[in-house]
Amino acid sequence: MPEGDTVWRTAARLNEALAGREIVECDLRWPDISTVDLTGRTTLEVVSRGKHVLHRVEGGLTLHSHLRMEGQWRVEATEGLASRWRRNPQLRALVGAPDWTALGLRLGMLDLVPTAREADVVGHLGPDVLGSDWDLTRAVDNVAGSHVPIGQALLDQRNLAGVGTMWCAETLFLERVPPWTPADKLGRERVERVVARAHRLIDNGRRNAVQSSTGSYRLDEAHYVHARSGRPCRRCGTTVRVAMIGEPTRERTMFYCPGCQGGLGPTDDGRPQAPLGSSRGAARSRRSY
């Protein structure tokens, strides 16, 4: 699932292409709003809220979308827009301006709500890591008061909005915090360091096409633990591992280093894990995760 910095860049790109321009073509391929036509209205702005995209248009309406696991917004030149895009079975939304057209592919959520009622779709979110409402104290209060593992608490968008599995894993590794430690047992000072680190990483991530926690922007060197199970830890050499974290039916993958982060997690069976991308690792991932 895209992280908050990726969604922020997506919204910024859509805003640059569409804000202040009249909508000349609209095709919303989603139940309940498939007959809505926004043509003739002007895009006021496109902003992100955590992992959500809010496309505000003239007349007090907001087109709300969430990318979920595989969604994407593309921006293509309107002139000569290939018909293959309109025929694409993965197309869920098309919003075209005279110069640029936004194409929503494989979107996980699409709603049209009154702008005055955006809270109906994003009001449950905690402080946005990249938003004007960012409030470190409130985010720390939310996380430190959670009676769940710290990794799970960071991923709960009600506590703070925008942290996904990648930045969660990288943050906890850098702070040497075991992901399964109960958040309310860490102590407020340590939770504050964790949340502040996550904010710094994501704020830096929105400025670069490659999300890096290591300082390197080479794709194979950008992360310490995320997607590196079966490979040696860059810090101590212990094999990085992946296990599940969270409540049943809502588990998420958590990459971590047992050597740097307090040993095997309680959901880790300890069996050998091949590097992701290898045939053995891929087969195991399908079976276990």
Backbone as numpy.savetxt, mean C-alpha at the origin, in Angstrom:
# Nx Ny Nz CAx CAy CAz Cx Cy Cz
0.08 -5.86 -2.10 -0.77 -4.67 -2.10 0.11 -3.43 -2.10
-0.15 -2.44 -2.98 0.68 -1.24 -3.00 0.71 -0.54 -1.64
1.87 0.02 -1.32 2.05 0.73 -0.07 1.60 2.19 -0.23
1.53 2.90 0.89 1.04 4.26 0.86 1.81 5.19 -0.05
3.15 4.99 -0.14 3.93 5.87 -1.00 3.64 5.62 -2.47
3.38 4.37 -2.84 3.02 4.05 -4.22 1.68 4.68 -4.57
0.73 4.59 -3.67 -0.59 5.18 -3.91 -0.48 6.70 -3.97
0.36 7.29 -3.13 0.58 8.74 -3.16 1.11 9.17 -4.53
2.09 8.43 -5.05 2.63 8.78 -6.37 1.58 8.59 -7.46
0.74 7.56 -7.31 -0.33 7.34 -8.29 -1.27 8.53 -8.32
-1.71 8.96 -7.13 -2.63 10.10 -7.06 -1.98 11.37 -7.61
-0.70 11.57 -7.30 0.00 12.76 -7.80 0.06 12.75 -9.32
0.29 11.57 -9.89 0.36 11.47 -11.35 -1.01 11.74 -11.98
-2.06 11.20 -11.38 -3.42 11.45 -11.89 -3.78 12.92 -11.75
-3.39 13.52 -10.63 -3.70 14.93 -10.41 -3.01 15.81 -11.46
-1.76 15.50 -11.74 -1.01 16.28 -12.74 -1.66 16.17 -14.12
-2.17 15.00 -14.44 -2.74 14.77 -15.77 -4.16 15.32 -15.91
-4.93 15.33 -14.82 -6.37 15.60 -14.95 -6.86 16.87 -14.26
-6.21 17.32 -13.21 -6.73 18.44 -12.42 -6.90 19.70 -13.27
-8.06 20.33 -13.13 -8.36 21.55 -13.87 -8.82 21.32 -15.30
-8.97 20.06 -15.69 -9.35 19.75 -17.06 -10.74 19.12 -17.11
-11.45 19.37 -18.17 -12.79 18.81 -18.35 -12.70 17.33 -18.69
-13.62 16.56 -18.14 -13.71 15.14 -18.47 -14.48 15.01 -19.78
-13.83 14.44 -20.80 -14.45 14.32 -22.12 -14.89 12.90 -22.42
-14.46 11.95 -21.62 -14.89 10.56 -21.77 -14.89 9.89 -20.42
-15.92 9.10 -20.16 -16.04 8.41 -18.87 -16.68 7.05 -19.07
-16.04 6.02 -18.55 -16.56 4.66 -18.65 -16.24 3.96 -17.33
-17.26 3.78 -16.49 -17.08 3.15 -15.18 -17.68 1.76 -15.22
-16.84 0.76 -15.26 -17.29 -0.63 -15.40 -17.33 -1.29 -14.02
-18.32 -0.86 -13.25 -18.46 -1.33 -11.88 -19.94 -1.36 -11.53
-20.40 -2.41 -10.86 -21.81 -2.47 -10.46 -22.23 -1.21 -9.70
-23.45 -0.81 -9.90 -24.08 0.34 -9.22 -23.70 1.69 -9.84
-22.53 1.80 -10.47 -22.16 3.10 -11.04 -21.85 2.99 -12.54
-22.18 1.86 -13.14 -21.82 1.64 -14.55 -22.56 2.58 -15.49
-23.67 3.16 -15.05 -24.42 4.08 -15.92 -24.09 5.54 -15.64
-23.21 5.80 -14.68 -22.85 7.18 -14.34 -21.97 7.78 -15.44
-22.26 9.00 -15.82 -21.48 9.71 -16.83 -20.97 11.02 -16.24
-19.66 11.13 -16.12 -19.05 12.33 -15.55 -18.58 13.31 -16.61
-18.85 13.03 -17.86 -18.38 13.94 -18.92 -18.99 15.32 -18.74
-18.19 16.32 -19.07 -18.62 17.70 -18.92 -18.22 18.31 -17.59
-17.90 17.48 -16.61 -17.45 17.98 -15.32 -15.94 18.18 -15.34
-15.45 19.03 -14.47 -14.01 19.29 -14.36 -13.43 18.55 -13.16
-12.29 17.94 -13.36 -11.57 17.34 -12.24 -10.99 18.45 -11.38
-11.31 18.44 -10.11 -10.79 19.45 -9.19 -9.42 19.05 -8.66
-9.30 17.81 -8.20 -8.01 17.32 -7.71 -8.12 15.81 -7.51
-6.96 15.16 -7.48 -6.86 13.75 -7.14 -5.85 13.64 -6.01
-6.27 13.04 -4.90 -5.40 12.94 -3.74 -5.46 11.50 -3.21
-4.48 11.17 -2.39 -4.48 9.87 -1.73 -4.87 10.04 -0.28
-5.42 8.98 0.27 -5.70 8.91 1.72 -5.33 7.51 2.14
-4.14 7.36 2.75 -3.64 6.03 3.02 -3.42 5.29 1.71
-4.13 4.17 1.54 -4.02 3.39 0.32 -5.21 3.61 -0.61
-5.97 4.66 -0.37 -7.14 4.98 -1.17 -6.85 6.17 -2.08
-7.52 6.21 -3.24 -7.40 7.33 -4.18 -8.75 8.03 -4.24
-8.73 9.36 -4.06 -9.94 10.17 -4.09 -9.85 11.14 -5.25
-10.70 10.93 -6.26 -10.73 11.77 -7.46 -11.95 12.68 -7.35
-11.70 13.93 -6.97 -12.78 14.89 -6.74 -13.12 15.65 -8.01
-14.41 15.69 -8.33 -14.84 16.35 -9.56 -15.87 17.42 -9.26
-16.03 18.29 -10.20 -16.99 19.39 -10.11 -18.40 18.84 -9.82
-19.12 19.55 -8.98 -20.46 19.11 -8.64 -20.54 18.34 -7.35
-19.43 18.33 -6.58 -19.45 17.70 -5.27 -19.44 16.18 -5.28
-18.74 15.59 -6.24 -18.65 14.14 -6.32 -17.20 13.69 -6.21
-17.00 12.51 -5.64 -15.67 11.91 -5.53 -15.70 10.49 -6.05
-14.83 10.19 -7.00 -14.64 8.83 -7.48 -13.56 8.21 -6.59
-13.97 7.24 -5.78 -13.08 6.61 -4.81 -12.64 5.26 -5.30
-11.34 4.99 -5.24 -10.84 3.68 -5.67 -9.79 3.17 -4.69
-9.66 1.85 -4.67 -8.64 1.18 -3.88 -8.02 0.12 -4.78
-6.69 0.05 -4.78 -6.00 -0.84 -5.72 -6.01 -2.29 -5.25
-6.19 -2.53 -3.94 -6.08 -3.88 -3.38 -4.77 -4.51 -3.83
-4.79 -5.81 -4.19 -3.53 -6.50 -4.46 -2.96 -6.19 -5.84
-3.80 -6.07 -6.86 -3.29 -6.04 -8.23 -3.74 -4.83 -9.02
-4.43 -3.89 -8.39 -4.95 -2.74 -9.12 -3.88 -1.78 -9.59
-4.26 -0.97 -10.56 -3.30 -0.01 -11.15 -4.08 1.10 -11.86
-3.59 2.32 -11.71 -4.05 3.43 -12.55 -2.93 3.78 -13.52
-3.24 3.77 -14.80 -2.29 4.18 -15.83 -2.74 5.50 -16.41
-1.78 6.28 -16.91 -2.08 7.51 -17.62 -1.52 7.38 -19.03
-2.41 7.52 -20.02 -2.02 7.41 -21.42 -2.46 8.66 -22.18
-1.74 9.00 -23.24 -2.13 10.13 -24.07 -3.51 9.87 -24.67
-4.38 10.86 -24.58 -5.74 10.69 -25.11 -5.73 10.55 -26.63
-4.93 11.38 -27.29 -4.87 11.31 -28.74 -4.28 9.97 -29.18
-5.03 9.26 -29.99 -4.55 7.97 -30.48 -4.61 6.86 -29.45
-5.40 7.06 -28.37 -5.50 6.01 -27.36 -5.91 4.70 -28.01
-5.09 3.69 -27.82 -5.31 2.41 -28.50 -6.65 1.80 -28.10
-7.36 1.28 -29.08 -8.66 0.66 -28.81 -8.51 -0.56 -27.91
-7.30 -1.12 -27.86 -7.08 -2.30 -27.01 -7.34 -1.97 -25.56
-7.12 -0.71 -25.17 -7.39 -0.35 -23.79 -8.89 -0.40 -23.51
-9.70 0.07 -24.44 -11.15 0.07 -24.23 -11.69 -1.36 -24.23
-11.02 -2.25 -24.93 -11.48 -3.64 -25.00 -10.86 -4.51 -23.91
-9.97 -3.95 -23.14 -9.25 -4.73 -22.13 -10.23 -5.24 -21.07
-10.32 -6.55 -20.87 -11.25 -7.08 -19.87 -10.90 -6.69 -18.44
-9.69 -6.20 -18.21 -9.27 -5.79 -16.87 -9.58 -4.32 -16.58
-10.11 -3.61 -17.59 -10.42 -2.19 -17.41 -11.65 -2.03 -16.54
-11.52 -1.26 -15.47 -12.64 -1.01 -14.56 -13.09 0.44 -14.60
-12.22 1.34 -15.04 -12.59 2.75 -15.11 -11.74 3.45 -16.16
-12.38 4.32 -16.92 -11.69 5.18 -17.89 -12.20 6.59 -17.67
-11.29 7.52 -17.39 -11.64 8.92 -17.21 -10.69 9.72 -18.09
-11.26 10.30 -19.16 -10.42 10.96 -20.14 -10.57 12.48 -20.15
-9.45 13.17 -20.24 -9.40 14.62 -20.45 -8.86 14.86 -21.86
-8.86 16.09 -22.34 -8.41 16.33 -23.71 -7.01 15.81 -24.02
-6.10 15.92 -23.06 -4.70 15.52 -23.32 -4.36 14.13 -22.79
-4.89 13.80 -21.62 -4.51 12.55 -20.95 -5.74 11.79 -20.50
-5.60 10.47 -20.48 -6.68 9.59 -20.04 -6.17 8.67 -18.93
-6.97 8.57 -17.88 -6.64 7.68 -16.77 -7.38 6.37 -16.95
-6.64 5.27 -16.80 -7.19 3.93 -16.98 -7.01 3.14 -15.69
-8.11 2.74 -15.09 -8.07 1.96 -13.87 -8.19 0.48 -14.19
-7.13 -0.27 -13.95 -7.08 -1.69 -14.28 -7.09 -2.53 -13.01
-7.89 -3.59 -13.01 -7.93 -4.57 -11.92 -8.17 -3.90 -10.56
-8.93 -2.83 -10.53 -9.17 -2.13 -9.28 -9.89 -3.04 -8.29
-9.56 -2.88 -7.02 -10.20 -3.70 -6.00 -11.47 -3.09 -5.45
-11.64 -1.79 -5.67 -12.81 -1.09 -5.14 -13.02 0.16 -5.99
-14.28 0.48 -6.28 -14.61 1.69 -7.03 -15.99 2.15 -6.58
-16.07 3.39 -6.08 -17.32 3.96 -5.61 -17.42 5.40 -6.08
-18.63 5.90 -6.19 -18.86 7.32 -6.42 -19.66 7.83 -5.22
-19.08 8.76 -4.47 -19.71 9.26 -3.26 -19.73 10.78 -3.28
-20.66 11.40 -2.57 -20.59 12.86 -2.41 -19.29 13.23 -1.71
-18.63 14.25 -2.21 -17.36 14.67 -1.60 -17.54 14.97 -0.12
-18.68 15.52 0.24 -18.95 15.84 1.64 -19.07 14.59 2.51
-19.19 13.42 1.86 -19.33 12.18 2.62 -18.18 11.21 2.35
-17.01 11.73 2.05 -15.85 10.87 1.84 -15.54 10.04 3.08
-15.93 10.54 4.24 -15.69 9.79 5.47 -16.38 8.43 5.46
-17.42 8.29 4.63 -18.09 6.99 4.53 -17.14 5.90 4.05
-16.13 6.29 3.25 -15.22 5.29 2.68 -13.82 5.34 3.27
-13.43 6.48 3.86 -12.07 6.57 4.43 -12.05 7.07 5.87
-13.22 7.28 6.45 -13.28 7.83 7.79 -12.77 6.91 8.87
-12.67 5.61 8.56 -12.19 4.65 9.55 -10.68 4.64 9.67
-9.99 5.32 8.76 -8.53 5.25 8.73 -7.90 6.09 9.84
-6.74 5.63 10.31 -5.96 6.39 11.26 -5.21 7.50 10.56
-4.31 8.22 11.28 -3.54 9.30 10.66 -2.79 8.80 9.43
-2.87 9.58 8.35 -2.24 9.21 7.09 -0.75 9.53 7.17
0.08 8.51 6.97 1.53 8.68 7.07 2.03 9.78 6.14
1.37 9.97 4.99 1.80 10.99 4.03 0.79 12.13 3.91
-0.15 12.21 4.83 -1.20 13.21 4.71 -0.96 14.43 5.59
-1.77 15.45 5.33 -1.69 16.67 6.14 -2.17 16.42 7.56
-2.88 15.30 7.75 -3.39 14.97 9.08 -2.42 14.10 9.89
-1.19 13.90 9.36 -0.26 13.02 10.07 -0.05 13.52 11.49
-0.21 12.61 12.44 -0.10 12.94 13.86 0.64 11.79 14.53
1.94 11.99 14.76 2.77 10.93 15.33 2.23 10.48 16.69
1.84 11.42 17.51 1.37 11.07 18.85 0.13 10.18 18.79
-0.82 10.54 17.94 -2.05 9.75 17.84 -1.75 8.37 17.26
-0.87 8.31 16.26 -0.51 7.02 15.67 0.16 6.13 16.71
1.04 6.69 17.49 1.72 5.92 18.54 0.71 5.46 19.58
-0.21 6.33 19.97 -1.26 5.93 20.91 -2.03 4.73 20.39
-2.39 4.78 19.10 -3.16 3.69 18.51 -2.39 2.38 18.51
-1.14 2.44 18.08 -0.33 1.22 17.97 0.02 0.68 19.36
0.45 1.56 20.25 0.88 1.13 21.58 -0.27 0.55 22.40
-1.48 0.92 22.05 -2.63 0.40 22.77 -3.22 -0.85 22.17
-2.59 -1.39 21.13 -3.11 -2.57 20.45 -2.68 -3.84 21.18
-3.61 -4.73 21.42 -3.30 -6.00 22.10 -3.04 -7.10 21.07
-2.25 -6.77 20.07 -1.91 -7.70 18.99 -0.43 -7.56 18.70
0.17 -8.48 17.94 1.58 -8.34 17.57 1.86 -7.00 16.88
3.03 -6.46 17.13 3.38 -5.16 16.58 3.29 -5.15 15.05
3.66 -6.25 14.40 3.54 -6.31 12.94 2.09 -6.17 12.50
1.20 -6.81 13.20 -0.23 -6.73 12.89 -0.76 -5.33 13.17
-0.31 -4.72 14.26 -0.77 -3.38 14.62 -0.35 -2.35 13.59
0.86 -2.48 13.05 1.32 -1.53 12.03 0.54 -1.67 10.74
0.07 -2.86 10.45 -0.66 -3.10 9.20 -2.14 -2.74 9.31
-2.61 -2.49 10.52 -4.01 -2.13 10.73 -4.19 -0.66 10.35
-4.89 -0.42 9.23 -5.03 0.93 8.71 -5.84 1.85 9.64
-6.52 1.26 10.61 -7.24 2.08 11.60 -6.27 2.74 12.57
-5.08 2.17 12.70 -4.07 2.74 13.60 -3.28 3.85 12.93
-2.82 3.59 11.73 -2.15 4.57 10.89 -2.30 4.09 9.46
-2.51 5.00 8.55 -2.85 4.64 7.17 -1.65 4.75 6.26
-1.38 3.68 5.52 -0.34 3.73 4.51 0.76 2.70 4.64
0.86 2.02 5.78 1.91 1.02 5.97 1.43 -0.32 5.44
2.21 -0.92 4.54 1.92 -2.24 4.02 2.97 -3.24 4.47
2.90 -4.44 3.95 3.78 -5.51 4.44 5.27 -5.22 4.19
5.57 -4.54 3.08 6.98 -4.27 2.81 7.57 -3.31 3.83
6.93 -2.14 4.00 7.49 -1.16 4.93 7.36 -1.63 6.37
6.38 -2.44 6.67 6.27 -3.01 8.02 7.48 -3.89 8.30
7.78 -4.80 7.39 8.91 -5.71 7.59 10.23 -4.97 7.66
10.43 -4.01 6.77 11.69 -3.27 6.75 11.85 -2.43 8.02
10.76 -1.81 8.46 10.81 -1.00 9.68 11.19 -1.84 10.89
10.52 -2.97 11.07 10.77 -3.80 12.24 12.18 -4.40 12.21
12.66 -4.73 11.02 14.04 -5.22 10.92 15.03 -4.14 11.35
14.87 -2.93 10.81 15.80 -1.85 11.13 15.79 -1.51 12.61
14.63 -1.65 13.25 14.53 -1.36 14.67 14.81 -2.58 15.54
15.14 -3.73 14.90 15.44 -4.98 15.61 14.29 -5.42 16.53
13.09 -5.27 16.04 11.90 -5.63 16.82 11.30 -6.93 16.27
11.10 -7.95 17.08 10.42 -9.16 16.62 8.98 -8.84 16.22
8.56 -9.19 15.01 7.23 -8.80 14.52 6.07 -9.30 15.37
6.27 -10.43 16.10 5.17 -11.02 16.85 5.11 -10.54 18.30
5.96 -9.59 18.67 5.90 -9.04 20.02 4.60 -8.26 20.20
3.85 -8.51 21.27 2.62 -7.73 21.49 2.94 -6.23 21.53
2.18 -5.46 20.76 2.46 -4.02 20.65 2.38 -3.33 22.00
1.44 -3.75 22.83 1.27 -3.08 24.12 2.31 -3.50 25.15
3.21 -4.41 24.76 4.28 -4.83 25.66 5.63 -4.23 25.29
5.69 -3.52 24.18 6.95 -2.97 23.72 7.38 -1.74 24.51
6.44 -1.02 25.04 6.75 0.25 25.70 6.58 1.40 24.72
6.05 2.49 25.21 5.71 3.59 24.32 6.92 4.17 23.58
8.05 4.28 24.27 9.22 4.87 23.63 9.67 4.05 22.44
9.64 2.73 22.58 10.07 1.88 21.47 9.05 1.91 20.34
7.77 1.92 20.67 6.73 2.03 19.64 6.89 3.34 18.87
7.21 4.40 19.58 7.39 5.69 18.90 8.55 5.63 17.91
9.64 4.95 18.28 10.77 4.82 17.35 10.34 4.03 16.11
9.56 2.99 16.32 9.08 2.17 15.19 8.20 2.99 14.26
7.22 3.69 14.81 6.29 4.46 13.99 7.01 5.59 13.27
7.92 6.26 13.96 8.68 7.35 13.34 9.55 6.82 12.20
10.12 5.64 12.40 10.95 5.03 11.34 10.08 4.71 10.11
8.90 4.14 10.35 8.00 3.83 9.23 7.64 5.10 8.47
7.38 6.17 9.19 7.05 7.44 8.54 8.21 7.93 7.68
9.43 7.86 8.19 10.59 8.33 7.42 10.79 7.49 6.17
10.66 6.19 6.30 10.86 5.31 5.14 9.83 5.58 4.05
8.56 5.71 4.45 7.52 5.91 3.46 7.61 7.30 2.85
7.95 8.30 3.66 8.11 9.65 3.13 9.23 9.70 2.11
10.32 8.97 2.38 11.39 8.88 1.39 10.94 8.10 0.17
10.14 7.04 0.40 9.69 6.20 -0.71 8.86 6.94 -1.73
8.09 7.92 -1.30 7.23 8.63 -2.26 8.03 9.50 -3.22
9.29 9.74 -2.89 10.13 10.61 -3.72 10.92 9.83 -4.77
10.83 8.51 -4.74 11.65 7.70 -5.63 10.83 6.58 -6.26
11.14 6.26 -7.50 10.42 5.19 -8.19 10.71 3.83 -7.57
11.93 3.66 -7.05 12.30 2.41 -6.39 12.23 2.64 -4.88
11.45 1.82 -4.19 11.32 1.93 -2.74 12.52 1.26 -2.09
13.33 2.03 -1.39 14.56 1.49 -0.83 14.67 1.79 0.66
15.06 0.77 1.42 15.38 0.98 2.83 16.88 0.85 3.08
17.60 0.36 2.11 19.04 0.12 2.27 19.89 1.31 1.81
19.29 2.19 1.02 20.05 3.29 0.43 20.46 3.00 -0.99
20.32 1.74 -1.43 20.61 1.38 -2.81 19.31 1.36 -3.60
19.35 1.84 -4.83 18.15 1.85 -5.66 18.22 0.80 -6.77
19.16 -0.11 -6.62 19.15 -1.31 -7.46 18.08 -2.25 -6.90
17.24 -2.79 -7.78 16.11 -3.59 -7.32 16.54 -4.76 -6.44
17.69 -5.36 -6.75 18.13 -6.53 -5.99 18.87 -6.15 -4.71
19.00 -4.86 -4.44 19.71 -4.42 -3.25 18.89 -3.46 -2.40
17.64 -3.24 -2.74 16.86 -2.16 -2.13 16.29 -2.50 -0.75
16.17 -3.81 -0.43 15.51 -4.20 0.82 16.41 -5.09 1.67
16.15 -5.06 2.98 16.87 -5.91 3.90 16.22 -7.29 4.03
14.91 -7.34 4.22 14.25 -8.63 4.44 13.07 -8.88 3.50
12.39 -7.85 3.07 11.18 -8.06 2.27 11.49 -8.83 0.99
10.74 -9.92 0.79 10.89 -10.78 -0.40 12.26 -11.45 -0.48
12.98 -11.56 0.66 14.32 -12.15 0.65 14.37 -13.43 1.47
13.25 -14.08 1.69 13.27 -15.35 2.43 14.16 -16.35 1.70
14.90 -17.15 2.47 15.82 -18.13 1.90 17.17 -17.55 1.54
17.36 -16.26 1.75 18.63 -15.61 1.44 19.28 -15.09 2.74
20.59 -14.88 2.71 21.26 -14.44 3.94 20.92 -13.00 4.31
20.77 -12.77 5.58 20.53 -11.42 6.09 21.73 -10.54 5.74
21.47 -9.34 5.28 22.54 -8.41 4.91 23.31 -7.92 6.14
22.72 -8.08 7.31 23.35 -7.59 8.54 24.12 -8.69 9.27
23.50 -9.88 9.44 24.14 -10.90 10.28 24.41 -12.22 9.56
23.86 -12.41 8.37 24.11 -13.63 7.61 23.12 -14.75 7.86
22.27 -14.63 8.89 21.24 -15.64 9.14 20.25 -15.65 7.98
19.69 -16.82 7.69 18.74 -16.91 6.58 17.45 -16.17 6.91
17.08 -15.26 6.04 15.82 -14.52 6.19 14.66 -15.48 5.97
13.57 -15.29 6.72 12.42 -16.18 6.64 11.12 -15.40 6.44
10.08 -16.13 6.08 8.76 -15.54 5.94 7.75 -16.43 6.64
6.81 -15.82 7.34 5.73 -16.54 8.03 4.51 -15.64 8.05
3.40 -16.18 8.50 2.16 -15.43 8.50 1.98 -14.69 9.83
1.33 -13.54 9.74 1.01 -12.77 10.93 -0.41 -12.24 10.80
-1.13 -12.20 11.91 -2.49 -11.69 11.87 -3.52 -12.75 12.19
-4.77 -12.33 12.24 -5.86 -13.21 12.60 -6.24 -14.12 11.43
-6.77 -15.30 11.71 -7.19 -16.21 10.64 -8.11 -15.51 9.65
-7.90 -15.84 8.39 -8.60 -15.28 7.21 -8.10 -13.87 6.85
-7.30 -13.26 7.75 -6.79 -11.92 7.45 -5.27 -11.88 7.63
-4.63 -13.05 7.55 -3.19 -13.10 7.73 -2.46 -12.39 6.60
-1.27 -11.90 6.94 -0.40 -11.27 5.96 0.98 -11.90 6.08
1.74 -11.84 5.02 3.10 -12.38 5.06 4.02 -11.41 5.79
4.94 -11.98 6.56 5.90 -11.17 7.30 7.30 -11.73 7.08
8.15 -10.96 6.44 9.54 -11.33 6.24 10.35 -10.80 7.42
11.30 -11.60 7.89 12.07 -11.19 9.07 13.35 -12.00 9.15
14.27 -11.54 9.99 15.53 -12.25 10.23 15.53 -12.80 11.65
15.51 -14.12 11.82 15.54 -14.69 13.18 16.77 -14.27 13.98
17.89 -14.06 13.30 19.11 -13.67 14.00 19.05 -12.27 14.56
18.44 -11.35 13.84 18.37 -9.95 14.27 17.10 -9.63 15.04
16.10 -10.53 14.93 14.78 -10.18 15.47 14.23 -11.25 16.42
15.11 -11.84 17.22 14.66 -12.63 18.35 14.25 -14.06 18.10
14.72 -14.67 17.01 14.42 -16.07 16.78 13.19 -16.30 15.91
12.82 -17.59 15.76 11.69 -17.95 14.91 10.39 -17.38 15.45
9.54 -16.92 14.53 8.22 -16.45 14.91 7.33 -17.61 15.28
6.29 -17.38 16.07 5.42 -18.46 16.53 4.63 -19.14 15.43
4.50 -18.51 14.27 3.78 -19.14 13.16 4.73 -19.74 12.13
6.02 -19.74 12.44 7.04 -20.26 11.53 7.36 -21.69 11.93
7.15 -22.65 11.00 7.40 -24.06 11.33 8.87 -24.43 11.29
9.73 -23.51 10.88 11.16 -23.75 10.92 11.71 -24.57 9.77
10.84 -25.04 8.87 11.34 -25.84 7.75 12.15 -24.98 6.78
13.07 -25.58 6.04 13.88 -24.80 5.09 13.00 -24.06 4.10
13.40 -22.85 3.78 12.69 -22.04 2.79 13.64 -21.68 1.67
13.27 -22.03 0.47 14.09 -21.67 -0.69 13.86 -20.21 -1.04
14.81 -19.57 -1.68 14.62 -18.18 -2.10 13.39 -18.03 -2.98
12.68 -16.92 -2.82 11.54 -16.65 -3.67 11.99 -16.61 -5.13
11.18 -17.18 -5.98 11.52 -17.21 -7.40 12.11 -18.52 -7.85
12.68 -19.29 -6.91 13.16 -20.62 -7.28 11.96 -21.54 -7.37
12.06 -22.60 -8.14 10.92 -23.50 -8.34 10.49 -24.13 -7.03
11.43 -24.50 -6.18 11.08 -25.11 -4.90 10.43 -24.07 -3.99
10.98 -22.83 -4.01 10.41 -21.79 -3.18 9.02 -21.41 -3.63
8.81 -21.35 -4.97 7.50 -20.99 -5.48 6.47 -22.03 -5.11
6.85 -23.32 -5.23 5.90 -24.39 -4.88 5.55 -24.34 -3.41
6.58 -24.09 -2.59 6.32 -24.03 -1.14 5.44 -22.85 -0.80
5.66 -21.70 -1.49 4.86 -20.53 -1.22 3.40 -20.79 -1.53
3.13 -21.52 -2.62 1.74 -21.80 -2.98 1.10 -22.72 -1.93
1.89 -23.64 -1.39 1.32 -24.57 -0.41 1.09 -23.90 0.95
2.05 -23.07 1.36 2.05 -22.60 2.73 1.45 -21.23 2.94
1.50 -20.37 1.95 1.14 -18.99 2.19 0.02 -18.53 1.28
